[in-house]
Amino acid sequence: MIQYQNSMLPKLLAKENITIQHGNYQTAWFDIKNRSLGLPLWKDMSKDEYDLLVGHEVGHALETPYEGWHDSKEKLEGCPRSYINVIEDARIERKIQSRYPGLVGCFSRGYKKLFDKGFFGDISQYDWNEIKLIDKINLKAKIGPLLDVPFTKEEKVYFDRAITTDTFEEVVELVRDILAYTKENEPELLDTPEQEAAQEETTQEETNVEVEATDEELEELFGESPKVSDKDAEDGEEEEAESSAGDEESSDEDDSESTNEASPEPEYDEDTSITDQMFRSKEGELLDSDDQGKQPLVISQFDKTLAKHAIIDFPELMDQRAETVSESKYYMDMMERWNNPKWGFNKYIKETKKSVQVAVREFEMRKAAYQYSRATTAKTGSIDVNKLWSYRTNDDIFLKQTKLADAKDHGMLLLIDYSGSMSGSMKQVMEQVIHTILFCKAVAIPFEVYAFTSTNKKFDAIWHRENPLHVPPGHVDLDGVCVTQLIHSRLKKSEFEGALKWLYARTKSTHWDDTPKGNAEDWGSTPLNQALMAFDTVIKRFKSKHAVQKLNFITFTDGDANRLQCHGHYDTDADLTSTNREIKINVGGVWAESKDNRPKNITTSILKALKKKHGTNNIGFFMADDNREWKWRLNALSFETGSYNYNSEQARKMYNKEYKKNKCVNVQNVFGYDEYYMVKGGKNLSADADDFEVDHNATDKAIGTAFKKYSQSKKTNKVLLTKFGKAVA
């Protein structure tokens, strides 16, 4: 799949905020009323080809009225649709290239590539005496530099008009003039029912033979026979000569529109530009499809407006919290107790900072080791006086300067699952988060912490067809997602302490209503994939605020995402709850590609897309709520990795052994993560070390064993802090 497919180029060319949709379309289209441009999914295409096609369609969007589009159902008397296509293409392509001179080269190189792919037939087979004027004009306008198209003096007049038309009205007038000229001077090339009837007084069988001969003739002229629809084939049969004018325009034209009156004299709408027809038939080869010719299901990421509604920044969250507290005396009293020393906040933060300092010292040592291992030494121009005595025997008497390697500037974004199933591990998760936050604060690493859940009231009406935010068809269902900013490194001291208190309150919570909270941080389901899509905006914003060289993106979840659905999908085969069809999701201009709609596979594809676009270092933590969840996830992990290095049973045994030793399983490059950690939730994730307890009469061996266990627990229980500190050092 070409990676140039993004929404910016068409918008820039159009000079307006038109809606861009990549979808399961056979060709491009433009909705004039709603200012929406639909582009097919193209594959195996160069940047020049893509820019050519986009520039061409934007040219139509800017210049062509509805009746001038190649798929328009409007009838223009005396104007075959393919003739209109040729002349209108020449007009809009001249205008778009004149407006944007940078497209001139793209058009030239793009058409050269399409010509080489056979979009205009085989040049070696061209017999200019057997090619209609309209096809000569089409070839000269699009690929003129590649071949010498011969025009008579009379024909040149029409070509000159074609490349200088200014309005669509002039296009229509020229088409009628060209058709009149062709009828008068090239009648044998017109493929109309009247001429066929005049020339053929044969049986039906003979007629069928003649139709086949016509296809062979086309193949002789252009190197291959153009693909035609069943309707087009029917138009060449004798019985269609009696049909009403314009039937060939649309196969789904309602029969009720016909009258009992005698059919008028047929217009020459059956006449076509063979080169235009051939080009249209070849366009299907550019479409992205599998071996069975089936296109992937395309899903669009929600746009900036919707992302703005999905992301709840810290000030908005505080407003929600204040409203909740003001409506409940119970919560007001609770917050009063937060300032009581017995609540334990100050003591907890003091103890946490002590343990964080250990991690900070380890971080500084790792950082120094990294820098010295990559240090460079260079001679200066100054003499080392301590070596001057040896100048007769030693050339190296100059001072040396050691330059330490620059350490990368890191940043951290953390996303926490606020689904209801996380409630059993939330205390321990928040302890890990607080430790990591204070560590980042101590070593000046910028950070932002978010939670995601499905309780966003702003999106309630969208899936129920009220659609107040005007979500276009084919966009992902928002699933009530809210991505809530809990704390960040730019807060003032008082705000930062206040935000920490709310996180600490989660560590004290034993019930869903033990902590006052807004809708955006209430327990919900797991719209992980929507949250990751919204994080495209979060990451862009974070990188613009902080000049980070390495961005660590960490997720805390206890299961797979919800099933993905679409809002009013244009594709009738879009039952995402059961489809095994390939799925492509546009995430900020980068395609997340999944082989099916399994939530895990969708998550993997989005994480890879974020990494490709933003260069994120993806770190995932999975917390199993019980043994059943642990075994299920372990099996999935074993299957994923076993297919590469060893069988899944071997992998399962290895991971179980690792967990028994470290209370954590660490795997690299799996599920879209650079580092993936599996831990059992609850107490296993606690940031508190086990108590160092021994009997008063314990032997030296027992004391040693207890101390070893205590020291190991201090290390493993701060799993996030330990792993993150190691990563950034």
Sequence and secondary structure as in RCSB ss.txt:
>XXXX:A:sequence
MIQYQNSMLPKLLAKENITIQHGNYQTAWFDIKNRSLGLPLWKDMSKDEYDLLVGHEVGHALETPYEGWHDSKEK
LEGCPRSYINVIEDARIERKIQSRYPGLVGCFSRGYKKLFDKGFFGDISQYDWNEIKLIDKINLKAKIGPLLDVP
FTKEEKVYFDRAITTDTFEEVVELVRDILAYTKENEPELLDTPEQEAAQEETTQEETNVEVEATDEELEELFGES
PKVSDKDAEDGEEEEAESSAGDEESSDEDDSESTNEASPEPEYDEDTSITDQMFRSKEGELLDSDDQGKQPLVIS
QFDKTLAKHAIIDFPELMDQRAETVSESKYYMDMMERWNNPKWGFNKYIKETKKSVQVAVREFEMRKAAYQYSRA
TTAKTGSIDVNKLWSYRTNDDIFLKQTKLADAKDHGMLLLIDYSGSMSGSMKQVMEQVIHTILFCKAVAIPFEVY
AFTSTNKKFDAIWHRENPLHVPPGHVDLDGVCVTQLIHSRLKKSEFEGALKWLYARTKSTHWDDTPKGNAEDWGS
TPLNQALMAFDTVIKRFKSKHAVQKLNFITFTDGDANRLQCHGHYDTDADLTSTNREIKINVGGVWAESKDNRPK
NITTSILKALKKKHGTNNIGFFMADDNREWKWRLNALSFETGSYNYNSEQARKMYNKEYKKNKCVNVQNVFGYDE
YYMVKGGKNLSADADDFEVDHNATDKAIGTAFKKYSQSKKTNKVLLTKFGKAVA
>XXXX:A:secstr
  TT  SHHHHHHHTS  EEEEES SS EEETTTTEEEEE B S  HHHHHHHHHHHHHHHHH  GGGSTT    
 TT  HHHHHHHHHHHHHHHHHHH TTHHHHHHHHHHHHHHTTTT  GGG  GGGS HHHHHHHHHHHGGGS   
  HHHHHHHHHHTT  SHHHHHHHHHHHHHHHHHH GGG   HHHHHHH    HHHHHHHHHHHHHHHHHHHSS 
    HHHHHHTSGGGGGS TTGGG TT  GGG  SS      GGG   HHHHHHHHHHGGGB   TTS   EEEE
   HHHHHHHEE HHHHHHHHHHHHHT HHHHHHHHHHTSGGG HHHHHHHHHHHHHHHHHHHHHHHHHHHHHT 
EEEEEEEE GGGGGGTTT S  EEEEEE      EEEEEEEE BGGGGGTHHHHHHHHHHHHHHHHHTT  EEEE
EEES  GGGTTTTTT  TT   TTEE  TT EEEEEEETTS HHHHHHHHHHHHHHHH  STTSS   GGGS B 
  HHHHHHHHHHHHHHHHHHS  SEEEEEEEESS      EES S TT  TTT  S EEEEETTEEEEESS  HH
HHHHHHHHHHHHHH  EEEEEEEESSHHHHHHHHHHHHHHHHTTTS HHHHHHHHHHHHHHHS EEEEEETTEEE
EEEEE GGGG SS       TT  HHHHHHHHHHHHHHHHHTTHHHHHHHHHH 
